[in-house]
Amino acid sequence: MKPSRLLLIWLSVLLGLNIVLGALRALEIPTPQNLPSISWGLLLALLALAILDAIRLKRLPSPRLKRQMPGSLALGRWGEVQLAIEHDFAQPLNVQMFDHAPEGLVFEHLPQSVELQPGQHSQITYRLRPLQRGHFHFQHCEINLPSPFGLWSDKRVLSVNDSTRVYPDFARLYGGELLAVDNWLSQLGVRQHQRRGQGLEFHQLREYREGDSLRQIDWKATARQRTPITREYQDERDQQIMFMLDCGRRMRSQDGELSHFDHALNACLLLSYVALRQGDSVGLCTFAGETPLYLAPVKGAGQLKAVLNAVYTLNTTQRPADYQAAVSQLLARQKRRSLVVMITNLRDEDDQELLNAVQRLSQQHRVLVASLREEVLDQLRQTPVQTLPDALLYCGTLDYLNARAELHERLNAHGVPLLEALPQELGNGLVTRYLSWKKAGAF
């Protein structure tokens, strides 16, 4: 409990009055003899009133609070939280409220003032934006109650327990479900070259249309129907995609608000969504993290939710990536041939270790290595050089990029498929490569 502004003003006025009276008496200036008695009487009256007001404030019951918030939030997106207030006050009170949001969540419109009317319920609304993934617990809410006479303010911390989960920012997909898959992918910038009837799995028989290949004509059906009938094929279904996600120190780089690891998660979820819509199975495993995670490939719409629940608490570590150990763990569990997408951040020292690991993996699976490129490197390469420090930074950046390009060339020379992309472009690049390989029957 602390004094209000009103009490401090009254104390300042009475203190100033006593100082003036003391100065006048020291200067032997005549003043009414009853003024000191009046000033002391006012001070004692204020003190008594303040004590009475404090007692009444302590006896006031605390309001009852209930927090209403979404069970899940998307990383980097704003969400609304409501605080409902119930009370038993017999007179209007203007209170100030503040909700204690966990670390990792930024908020707007807090604290707020709300007037509580007798016999009525009130509520306030504020916004949250998560900057980290994971499980967050809300425990306390703070409310400042004014005293009946307005001389004191009592801060009360109320226990209001709630929790929410922060998932990767994948909310845009739910709007995409209302559209055809091809139209939705084209909105994302994915280049899908249609080749009608050129898949590998038989779909149906239909009448011949202009543009169909003569190889598609079913001559027996044509003879029975006495009209040209062609076979229509579709891309193979029930294939498996396995993600190998690097959780080590190289994925801790950050461009903007999201780390490379968060961009990698978004890319995995995007490709998972597309692959599951195509009838394929999706699984995931991690390496260089606190605890290795393995999620067996499963098909169906429910697998996307399983992947989301498996990855939303994942975090990066300071450990280096051990590609050989990661490949050994995957080969021990994943027996069926799959498309393995390894997402990491390559360095020039990875040459032989990564090559040996991928070659072992390629004996049983189709492998794609996806490497994230820091956006700051492109910015440094385009920065004008005007001073010696600028020149040293520019040369160091070029040397690093050249060494990295040589690594990519060596991997390509050994037949290792490689996709290098900026973090925000990784998802579209993976989907484009997946669709092209699927149509070509490359896995």
C-alpha positions as CSV (number, residue, x, y, z in Angstrom):
1,M,0.0,0.0,0.0
2,K,1.3,3.5,-0.9
3,P,0.0,7.0,-0.5
4,S,-1.9,8.4,-3.4
5,R,-1.3,11.7,-5.2
6,L,-4.1,13.4,-3.3
7,L,-2.6,12.5,0.1
8,L,0.8,13.7,-1.0
9,I,-0.7,17.0,-2.2
10,W,-2.5,17.6,1.1
11,L,0.7,16.8,3.1
12,S,2.7,19.2,0.9
13,V,0.1,22.0,1.4
14,L,0.2,21.6,5.2
15,L,4.0,21.2,5.3
16,G,4.3,24.4,3.2
17,L,1.9,26.2,5.5
18,N,3.9,25.3,8.6
19,I,7.1,26.3,6.9
20,V,5.7,29.7,6.1
21,L,4.4,30.2,9.7
22,G,7.8,29.2,11.1
23,A,9.5,31.7,8.8
24,L,7.2,34.5,9.8
25,R,7.7,33.8,13.5
26,A,11.5,33.7,13.0
27,L,11.3,37.1,11.3
28,E,9.2,38.3,14.2
29,I,6.4,39.2,11.8
30,P,3.1,39.4,13.6
31,T,0.6,36.5,12.7
32,P,-2.6,35.4,14.2
33,Q,-1.8,33.3,17.3
34,N,-4.4,30.6,16.4
35,L,-2.9,29.8,13.0
36,P,-0.3,27.3,14.3
37,S,-3.0,25.5,16.3
38,I,-5.2,25.4,13.2
39,S,-2.3,24.0,11.0
40,W,-1.5,21.3,13.6
41,G,-5.2,20.4,13.9
42,L,-5.5,20.0,10.1
43,L,-2.4,17.8,10.1
44,L,-3.8,15.6,12.9
45,A,-7.2,15.4,11.2
46,L,-5.5,14.4,7.9
47,L,-3.5,11.8,9.8
48,A,-6.7,10.4,11.4
49,L,-8.5,10.4,8.1
50,A,-5.6,8.6,6.4
51,I,-5.5,5.9,9.0
52,L,-9.3,5.4,8.7
53,D,-9.0,5.3,5.0
54,A,-6.2,2.8,5.1
55,I,-8.2,0.5,7.4
56,R,-11.2,0.6,5.1
57,L,-9.0,-0.1,2.1
58,K,-7.5,-3.2,3.7
59,R,-11.0,-4.5,4.4
60,L,-12.0,-4.2,0.8
61,P,-12.3,-7.7,-0.8
62,S,-10.1,-8.3,-3.9
63,P,-11.9,-8.5,-7.2
64,R,-12.2,-11.9,-8.9
65,L,-10.4,-12.2,-12.2
66,K,-10.7,-14.7,-15.0
67,R,-8.3,-14.7,-18.0
68,Q,-9.7,-15.7,-21.4
69,M,-7.0,-16.4,-24.0
70,P,-6.5,-18.7,-27.0
71,G,-5.1,-22.2,-26.2
72,S,-2.4,-21.6,-28.9
73,L,-0.6,-18.7,-30.5
74,A,1.4,-18.4,-33.7
75,L,5.0,-17.3,-33.4
76,G,5.3,-13.6,-34.3
77,R,1.6,-13.0,-34.7
78,W,-0.6,-10.9,-32.4
79,G,-3.3,-12.5,-30.3
80,E,-5.9,-11.1,-27.9
81,V,-6.3,-11.7,-24.2
82,Q,-9.3,-10.7,-22.1
83,L,-9.5,-10.2,-18.4
84,A,-13.0,-10.5,-16.9
85,I,-13.5,-8.7,-13.5
86,E,-16.1,-9.6,-11.0
87,H,-16.5,-7.6,-7.7
88,D,-18.7,-6.9,-4.7
89,F,-18.0,-3.2,-4.3
90,A,-20.9,-1.0,-3.2
91,Q,-19.5,2.2,-4.9
92,P,-17.7,2.9,-8.2
93,L,-14.0,2.4,-8.1
94,N,-11.4,3.3,-10.8
95,V,-8.8,0.5,-10.7
96,Q,-5.6,0.0,-12.7
97,M,-4.7,-3.5,-13.9
98,F,-1.6,-5.2,-15.2
99,D,-1.2,-8.8,-16.3
100,H,2.2,-10.5,-15.7
101,A,3.0,-12.0,-19.1
102,P,5.8,-14.6,-19.2
103,E,9.1,-13.7,-20.6
104,G,9.2,-14.3,-24.4
105,L,5.8,-12.6,-24.9
106,V,5.5,-8.9,-25.7
107,F,2.3,-7.0,-25.0
108,E,0.4,-3.9,-25.9
109,H,-2.2,-1.8,-24.0
110,L,-1.0,-2.6,-20.5
111,P,-1.5,-1.4,-17.8
112,Q,-5.1,-0.3,-18.2
113,S,-7.6,1.6,-16.1
114,V,-11.2,0.4,-15.7
115,E,-14.1,1.8,-13.7
116,L,-15.9,-0.9,-11.7
117,Q,-19.6,-0.1,-11.3
118,P,-21.7,-1.8,-8.5
119,G,-23.5,-4.9,-9.7
120,Q,-21.8,-5.0,-13.1
121,H,-19.0,-7.1,-14.6
122,S,-16.1,-5.4,-16.4
123,Q,-13.4,-6.6,-18.7
124,I,-10.2,-5.3,-20.4
125,T,-8.5,-6.5,-23.6
126,Y,-4.8,-6.4,-24.5
127,R,-2.7,-7.9,-27.2
128,L,0.2,-10.5,-27.0
129,R,2.8,-11.3,-29.6
130,P,5.1,-14.3,-28.9
131,L,8.8,-14.1,-29.8
132,Q,9.6,-17.7,-28.8
133,R,8.0,-21.0,-29.3
134,G,7.1,-23.3,-26.4
135,H,4.7,-23.7,-23.5
136,F,4.0,-20.5,-21.5
137,H,2.4,-20.3,-18.0
138,F,0.5,-17.2,-16.7
139,Q,0.4,-17.1,-12.9
140,H,-0.3,-13.6,-11.6
141,C,-2.3,-10.5,-12.4
142,E,-1.8,-7.2,-10.6
143,I,-4.5,-4.8,-9.6
144,N,-4.2,-1.4,-7.9
145,L,-7.2,-0.6,-5.7
146,P,-7.9,3.1,-4.6
147,S,-9.1,3.7,-1.0
148,P,-12.7,5.0,-0.5
149,F,-11.4,8.6,0.2
150,G,-8.7,8.3,-2.4
151,L,-5.8,8.8,0.0
152,W,-4.1,5.4,-0.6
153,S,-3.5,2.8,-3.4
154,D,-3.2,-0.9,-2.6
155,K,-1.3,-3.1,-5.0
156,R,-2.7,-6.7,-4.9
157,V,-1.2,-9.6,-6.9
158,L,-3.9,-12.1,-7.6
159,S,-3.2,-15.7,-8.6
160,V,-4.8,-16.4,-12.1
161,N,-3.2,-19.5,-13.6
162,D,-3.4,-20.1,-17.3
163,S,-1.2,-21.6,-20.0
164,T,-0.9,-21.4,-23.8
165,R,1.3,-22.9,-26.5
166,V,3.2,-21.0,-29.1
167,Y,3.5,-22.9,-32.4
168,P,5.5,-22.0,-35.5
169,D,3.7,-19.4,-37.7
170,F,1.7,-21.8,-39.8
171,A,-1.7,-20.2,-39.6
172,R,-1.7,-19.1,-43.2
173,L,-2.2,-22.7,-44.3
174,Y,-5.7,-22.9,-42.8
175,G,-6.9,-20.3,-45.2
176,G,-5.2,-22.1,-48.1
177,E,-7.2,-25.3,-47.4
178,L,-10.3,-23.5,-48.9
179,L,-8.5,-23.3,-52.3
180,A,-7.3,-25.9,-54.7
181,V,-3.8,-27.1,-53.9
182,D,-2.3,-25.9,-57.2
183,N,-3.8,-22.4,-56.9
184,W,-2.6,-22.1,-53.3
185,L,0.9,-23.2,-54.2
186,S,1.0,-20.7,-57.0
187,Q,0.1,-17.9,-54.6
188,L,3.1,-18.9,-52.5
189,G,5.4,-18.6,-55.6
190,V,5.9,-22.3,-56.1
191,R,6.6,-23.3,-59.7
192,Q,4.8,-26.5,-60.6
193,H,5.0,-27.5,-64.2
194,Q,1.9,-29.4,-65.1
195,R,2.3,-32.5,-67.4
196,R,-1.1,-34.0,-67.9
197,G,-1.1,-37.8,-67.8
198,Q,2.7,-38.1,-67.2
199,G,2.6,-39.5,-63.7
200,L,3.6,-43.0,-62.7
201,E,0.4,-44.3,-61.1
202,F,-2.7,-45.2,-63.1
203,H,-5.7,-42.9,-62.2
204,Q,-8.6,-43.5,-64.6
205,L,-9.8,-43.9,-68.2
206,R,-11.3,-41.0,-70.0
207,E,-12.1,-39.9,-73.6
208,Y,-9.2,-38.7,-75.7
209,R,-8.5,-35.0,-75.6
210,E,-6.4,-32.8,-77.9
211,G,-2.8,-32.8,-76.6
212,D,-2.9,-36.4,-75.2
213,S,0.0,-38.6,-76.2
214,L,-0.6,-41.5,-78.4
215,R,1.2,-43.7,-75.9
216,Q,-1.7,-43.0,-73.5
217,I,-4.4,-44.5,-75.7
218,D,-5.9,-47.7,-74.3
219,W,-6.6,-49.7,-77.5
220,K,-8.8,-52.4,-75.9
221,A,-11.0,-49.8,-74.3
222,T,-11.0,-47.8,-77.6
223,A,-12.2,-50.9,-79.5
224,R,-15.0,-51.6,-77.0
225,Q,-16.2,-48.0,-76.9
226,R,-15.5,-47.3,-80.6
227,T,-14.1,-43.9,-79.6
228,P,-10.5,-43.0,-78.6
229,I,-10.0,-43.7,-74.8
230,T,-6.8,-42.7,-73.0
231,R,-5.2,-43.7,-69.7
232,E,-4.8,-40.9,-67.2
233,Y,-2.0,-41.2,-64.7
234,Q,-1.2,-39.3,-61.5
235,D,1.9,-38.8,-59.4
236,E,2.8,-41.8,-57.2
237,R,1.2,-41.7,-53.7
238,D,2.1,-43.3,-50.4
239,Q,5.7,-42.3,-50.6
240,Q,7.6,-41.3,-47.5
241,I,9.4,-38.0,-46.7
242,M,11.8,-37.8,-43.7
243,F,13.2,-34.6,-42.4
244,M,16.6,-34.5,-40.7
245,L,16.6,-31.2,-38.8
246,D,19.8,-29.7,-37.4
247,C,19.3,-28.3,-33.9
248,G,22.9,-27.4,-33.3
249,R,24.7,-24.0,-33.0
250,R,24.7,-23.3,-36.7
251,M,20.9,-22.8,-36.8
252,R,21.0,-20.1,-34.1
253,S,21.7,-17.3,-36.7
254,Q,19.0,-14.8,-36.8
255,D,17.7,-12.6,-39.7
256,G,15.0,-10.3,-38.3
257,E,12.8,-11.6,-35.5
258,L,13.0,-15.3,-36.5
259,S,16.1,-17.5,-36.2
260,H,17.2,-19.8,-39.0
261,F,15.9,-22.7,-36.9
262,D,12.4,-21.2,-36.9
263,H,12.5,-20.6,-40.7
264,A,13.6,-24.3,-41.0
265,L,10.6,-25.4,-38.9
266,N,8.3,-23.4,-41.1
267,A,9.8,-24.9,-44.2
268,C,9.4,-28.4,-42.8
269,L,5.7,-27.8,-41.9
270,L,5.0,-26.3,-45.4
271,L,6.4,-29.2,-47.2
272,S,4.7,-31.6,-44.8
273,Y,1.4,-30.0,-45.6
274,V,1.9,-30.3,-49.3
275,A,3.2,-33.9,-49.1
276,L,0.3,-35.0,-46.9
277,R,-2.2,-33.5,-49.3
278,Q,-0.5,-35.5,-52.1
279,G,-1.1,-38.7,-50.1
280,D,2.5,-39.2,-48.9
281,S,3.8,-40.0,-45.4
282,V,5.8,-37.5,-43.4
283,G,8.2,-38.1,-40.5
284,L,10.9,-36.1,-38.7
285,C,14.1,-36.6,-36.7
286,T,16.5,-34.2,-35.1
287,F,20.2,-34.2,-34.3
288,A,22.6,-32.0,-32.3
289,G,19.8,-31.2,-29.9
290,E,19.2,-31.8,-26.2
291,T,17.3,-35.0,-26.9
292,P,17.1,-36.7,-30.3
293,L,13.5,-36.7,-31.6
294,Y,12.2,-39.3,-34.0
295,L,8.7,-39.2,-35.4
296,A,7.8,-42.1,-37.7
297,P,6.4,-41.3,-41.1
298,V,2.6,-41.4,-41.2
299,K,0.2,-40.2,-43.8
300,G,-3.1,-38.4,-43.2
301,A,-4.2,-34.9,-42.1
302,G,-3.7,-35.7,-38.4
303,Q,0.1,-36.1,-39.0
304,L,0.5,-32.4,-39.5
305,K,-0.9,-31.8,-36.0
306,A,1.4,-34.5,-34.6
307,V,4.4,-32.8,-36.2
308,L,3.4,-29.4,-34.8
309,N,3.0,-30.8,-31.3
310,A,6.4,-32.5,-31.6
311,V,8.4,-29.4,-32.8
312,Y,6.9,-26.5,-31.0
313,T,9.1,-26.9,-27.9
314,L,12.3,-27.6,-29.9
315,N,15.2,-25.3,-29.3
316,T,18.7,-25.0,-30.6
317,T,21.9,-25.9,-28.6
318,Q,25.6,-25.0,-28.7
319,R,26.5,-28.5,-29.9
320,P,28.2,-29.1,-33.3
321,A,26.4,-31.1,-35.9
322,D,27.5,-34.8,-36.0
323,Y,26.3,-35.9,-39.4
324,Q,27.7,-39.5,-39.2
325,A,25.9,-40.2,-35.9
326,A,22.7,-38.6,-37.2
327,V,22.8,-40.8,-40.3
328,S,23.5,-43.9,-38.3
329,Q,20.5,-43.3,-36.0
330,L,18.2,-42.7,-39.0
331,L,19.4,-45.8,-40.9
332,A,18.7,-47.9,-37.8
333,R,15.1,-46.8,-37.6
334,Q,14.1,-45.9,-41.2
335,K,14.2,-49.0,-43.3
336,R,11.8,-48.2,-46.2
337,R,13.2,-46.0,-49.0
338,S,12.3,-42.4,-48.5
339,L,13.1,-38.9,-49.5
340,V,15.4,-37.6,-46.7
341,V,15.6,-33.8,-46.5
342,M,18.6,-32.7,-44.3
343,I,18.2,-29.1,-43.3
344,T,21.4,-27.5,-41.9
345,N,23.8,-24.7,-42.5
346,L,26.9,-25.9,-44.3
347,R,30.4,-24.7,-43.6
348,D,33.6,-25.3,-45.6
349,E,34.9,-27.7,-42.9
350,D,31.9,-30.1,-43.5
351,D,33.3,-31.4,-46.8
352,Q,34.5,-34.9,-46.2
353,E,32.3,-35.6,-43.1
354,L,29.1,-34.6,-44.7
355,L,30.0,-36.3,-48.0
356,N,30.6,-39.6,-46.3
357,A,27.4,-39.4,-44.3
358,V,25.3,-38.5,-47.3
359,Q,26.8,-41.2,-49.4
360,R,25.9,-43.8,-46.7
361,L,22.4,-42.4,-46.6
362,S,22.0,-42.4,-50.4
363,Q,22.6,-46.1,-50.6
364,Q,19.1,-46.6,-49.1
365,H,17.3,-43.3,-49.5
366,R,16.9,-40.4,-51.9
367,V,18.7,-37.4,-50.2
368,L,18.4,-33.7,-50.5
369,V,20.7,-31.4,-48.5
370,A,19.1,-28.0,-47.8
371,S,21.6,-25.3,-46.6
372,L,20.5,-21.9,-45.2
373,R,22.4,-18.8,-46.3
374,E,22.7,-15.8,-44.0
375,E,21.0,-12.7,-45.5
376,V,23.6,-10.5,-43.9
377,L,26.3,-12.0,-46.1
378,D,24.5,-10.7,-49.2
379,Q,24.1,-7.3,-47.6
380,L,27.8,-7.1,-46.7
381,R,28.8,-8.1,-50.2
382,Q,26.8,-5.2,-51.7
383,T,27.9,-2.6,-49.1
384,P,30.1,0.2,-50.6
385,V,33.8,0.0,-49.4
386,Q,35.0,3.3,-48.1
387,T,37.4,2.6,-45.3
388,L,40.0,0.0,-44.3
389,P,37.6,-1.8,-41.9
390,D,35.0,-1.9,-44.7
391,A,37.6,-3.4,-47.0
392,L,38.6,-6.0,-44.5
393,L,35.0,-7.0,-43.8
394,Y,34.2,-7.1,-47.5
395,C,37.2,-9.4,-48.3
396,G,36.5,-11.6,-45.4
397,T,32.9,-12.0,-46.6
398,L,34.0,-12.8,-50.1
399,D,36.5,-15.4,-48.8
400,Y,33.8,-17.1,-46.7
401,L,31.3,-17.1,-49.6
402,N,33.9,-18.5,-52.1
403,A,34.9,-21.3,-49.7
404,R,31.2,-22.1,-49.2
405,A,30.6,-22.2,-53.0
406,E,33.6,-24.5,-53.4
407,L,32.0,-26.9,-50.9
408,H,28.7,-26.9,-52.8
409,E,30.5,-27.6,-56.0
410,R,32.4,-30.5,-54.5
411,L,29.1,-32.0,-53.2
412,N,27.4,-31.5,-56.5
413,A,30.4,-33.2,-58.2
414,H,29.8,-36.3,-56.1
415,G,26.1,-36.4,-57.0
416,V,24.8,-34.9,-53.7
417,P,21.6,-32.8,-54.5
418,L,21.9,-29.5,-52.8
419,L,19.5,-26.7,-52.2
420,E,20.9,-23.4,-50.9
421,A,18.3,-20.7,-50.0
422,L,17.7,-17.7,-47.9
423,P,15.7,-18.6,-44.7
424,Q,12.5,-17.0,-45.9
425,E,12.8,-18.7,-49.3
426,L,13.5,-22.2,-48.0
427,G,9.9,-23.4,-47.9
428,N,9.1,-22.5,-51.5
429,G,12.4,-24.1,-52.7
430,L,11.7,-27.4,-50.9
431,V,8.2,-27.6,-52.3
432,T,9.4,-26.9,-55.8
433,R,12.1,-29.5,-55.6
434,Y,9.7,-32.1,-54.1
435,L,7.0,-31.6,-56.7
436,S,9.5,-31.8,-59.6
437,W,11.1,-35.0,-58.2
438,K,7.7,-36.5,-57.6
439,K,6.5,-35.9,-61.1
440,A,9.8,-37.3,-62.5
441,G,9.6,-40.4,-60.2
442,A,13.0,-39.5,-58.7
443,F,12.3,-41.1,-55.3
